[in-house]
């Protein structure tokens, strides 16, 4: 696998912290990629994007972004099969990452979603490998879950914006409906 030029899809700064640290320990210098049209509402989207920009600047990381907030498009993409929303969301974001990586001369791509114990690693990995073949680029899988708590602690210590849910309006509802 050629990880000389790795594009790391970044869902947020807190999840990216330890992913970047671990990749650098493997002598892989990632470039970050922001495409997260799934994050809602707009204030949440902006808070996460601003925080990732600050993280990239503070850690000498290149950040490429497709800054597209559009709730209507996101809802059209995941409906009518709401129960498959996570799978569809993974595919949409990873396809944008793979396409960008391929066009821009990267040798591999991956995602910070692999740090989360709440994400479906096997599904993300399957989609990533499928897209790697489609775009003729390597897909780098690493289980970063071991570093999840550490990444969260570092983010808190640096006073990064910390989200309370995955990103979409449905995950927000699931997170907060439990408390009502």
C-alpha positions as CSV (number, residue, x, y, z in Angstrom):
1,X,0.0,0.0,0.0
2,X,1.3,3.4,-1.0
3,X,0.6,5.9,1.8
4,X,3.1,8.5,0.6
5,X,0.3,11.0,0.0
6,X,-2.6,10.1,2.3
7,X,-5.9,12.2,2.3
8,X,-7.7,11.8,5.7
9,X,-11.4,12.5,5.6
10,X,-11.9,14.4,8.9
11,X,-15.3,14.3,10.5
12,X,-14.2,16.8,13.2
13,X,-11.1,18.0,15.0
14,X,-11.5,16.0,18.2
15,X,-11.7,12.7,16.2
16,X,-8.8,13.7,14.0
17,X,-6.3,14.5,16.8
18,X,-5.2,11.0,17.6
19,X,-5.6,9.7,14.1
20,X,-3.0,12.3,12.9
21,X,-0.8,11.5,15.9
22,X,-0.8,7.8,15.1
23,X,-0.3,8.3,11.4
24,X,2.7,10.5,12.1
25,X,4.1,7.8,14.3
26,X,4.0,5.6,11.2
27,X,5.8,8.3,9.2
28,X,2.6,9.1,7.3
29,X,2.0,12.8,7.0
30,X,-1.7,13.1,6.2
31,X,-3.5,15.9,4.5
32,X,-7.0,16.6,6.0
33,X,-10.2,16.7,4.0
34,X,-13.4,18.3,5.0
35,X,-16.6,17.2,3.4
36,X,-19.4,16.7,5.9
37,X,-22.7,17.9,4.4
38,X,-24.4,15.6,6.9
39,X,-23.8,17.9,9.9
40,X,-26.8,19.8,11.0
41,X,-27.9,22.4,12.0
42,X,-25.8,25.1,10.4
43,X,-24.3,26.3,13.6
44,X,-23.1,22.8,14.4
45,X,-21.6,22.5,10.9
46,X,-19.8,25.9,11.2
47,X,-18.5,25.1,14.8
48,X,-16.9,21.8,13.6
49,X,-15.5,23.3,10.4
50,X,-13.9,26.3,12.3
51,X,-12.4,24.0,14.9
52,X,-10.9,21.7,12.3
53,X,-9.4,24.7,10.5
54,X,-7.8,25.9,13.8
55,X,-6.5,22.3,14.5
56,X,-5.0,22.1,11.1
57,X,-3.3,25.5,11.4
58,X,-2.0,24.7,14.9
59,X,-0.5,21.3,13.7
60,X,1.0,22.3,10.4
61,X,-1.6,20.2,8.5
62,X,-2.8,20.9,5.0
63,X,-6.6,21.0,4.9
64,X,-8.6,20.7,1.7
65,X,-12.3,21.3,2.0
66,X,-15.5,21.2,0.1
67,X,-17.6,23.6,2.2
68,X,-21.1,22.6,1.3
69,X,-23.9,22.9,3.8
70,X,-27.2,21.8,2.3
71,X,-29.9,20.1,4.4
72,X,-32.2,19.5,1.5
73,X,-29.6,17.7,-0.6
74,X,-28.6,15.6,2.5
75,X,-32.2,14.6,3.2
76,X,-32.8,13.7,-0.5
77,X,-29.7,11.5,-0.4
78,X,-30.7,9.4,2.6
79,X,-34.4,9.2,2.1
80,X,-36.6,7.1,1.6
81,X,-34.4,4.6,3.4
82,X,-33.8,6.4,6.7
83,X,-32.7,3.2,8.4
84,X,-29.8,3.0,6.0
85,X,-28.8,6.6,6.6
86,X,-25.4,5.9,8.1
87,X,-24.4,3.6,5.3
88,X,-25.4,6.1,2.7
89,X,-23.7,8.9,4.6
90,X,-20.5,7.0,4.8
91,X,-20.6,6.2,1.1
92,X,-21.4,9.8,0.0
93,X,-18.6,11.3,2.1
94,X,-16.0,8.6,1.3
95,X,-16.8,8.8,-2.4
96,X,-16.2,12.6,-2.3
97,X,-12.9,11.9,-0.5
98,X,-11.8,9.2,-2.9
99,X,-12.7,11.2,-6.0
100,X,-10.9,14.3,-4.7
101,X,-7.8,12.2,-3.7
102,X,-7.7,10.5,-7.1
103,X,-8.0,13.8,-9.0
104,X,-5.4,15.6,-6.8
105,X,-2.7,12.9,-7.0
106,X,-3.0,11.4,-3.6
107,X,-1.9,7.8,-3.3
108,X,-4.3,6.7,-0.5
109,X,-7.3,7.9,1.5
110,X,-8.8,7.1,4.9
111,X,-11.2,8.6,7.5
112,X,-11.1,9.7,11.1
113,X,-14.4,7.9,11.5
114,X,-12.2,4.9,12.4
115,X,-11.5,6.4,15.8
116,X,-15.2,6.2,16.9
117,X,-16.5,3.2,18.8
118,X,-19.9,4.3,17.6
119,X,-19.3,3.9,13.9
120,X,-19.7,0.7,11.8
121,X,-16.1,0.0,11.0
122,X,-16.8,-3.0,8.8
123,X,-19.2,-1.1,6.7
124,X,-16.9,1.9,6.4
125,X,-14.0,-0.4,5.4
126,X,-16.1,-2.2,2.8
127,X,-17.2,1.0,1.2
128,X,-13.7,2.4,1.3
129,X,-12.3,-0.7,-0.4
130,X,-15.0,-0.6,-3.0
131,X,-14.3,3.1,-3.8
132,X,-10.6,2.5,-3.8
133,X,-11.1,0.0,-6.7
134,X,-13.4,2.4,-8.5
135,X,-11.0,5.3,-8.2
136,X,-7.8,3.3,-8.6
137,X,-6.3,4.5,-5.3
138,X,-5.4,2.8,-2.1
139,X,-7.7,2.7,1.0
140,X,-5.9,2.8,4.3
141,X,-7.7,1.1,7.2
142,X,-6.5,1.4,10.8
143,X,-8.6,0.7,13.8
144,X,-8.0,3.9,15.8
145,X,-10.7,3.1,18.5
146,X,-8.0,2.4,21.1
147,X,-7.1,6.1,21.0
148,X,-10.7,7.5,21.2
149,X,-10.6,8.5,24.9
150,X,-7.1,9.9,24.5
151,X,-8.2,12.0,21.5
152,X,-11.2,13.3,23.4
153,X,-9.1,14.2,26.4
154,X,-6.6,16.1,24.2
155,X,-9.4,17.9,22.5
156,X,-10.9,19.0,25.9
157,X,-7.5,20.1,27.2
158,X,-7.0,22.3,24.1
159,X,-10.6,23.6,24.6
160,X,-11.7,22.5,21.2
161,X,-15.4,22.6,20.3
162,X,-16.8,19.1,21.2
163,X,-19.9,17.9,19.6
164,X,-22.5,15.9,21.4
165,X,-23.7,13.7,18.5
166,X,-22.5,12.2,15.2
167,X,-23.7,15.0,13.0
168,X,-27.1,14.5,11.3
169,X,-30.4,15.8,12.6
170,X,-31.4,12.2,13.2
171,X,-28.4,11.5,15.4
172,X,-29.1,14.8,17.2
173,X,-32.7,13.6,17.9
174,X,-31.5,10.2,19.1
175,X,-28.9,11.9,21.4
176,X,-31.3,14.4,23.0
177,X,-34.6,12.5,22.9
178,X,-33.2,10.1,25.6
179,X,-33.1,13.0,28.0
180,X,-36.7,14.2,27.5
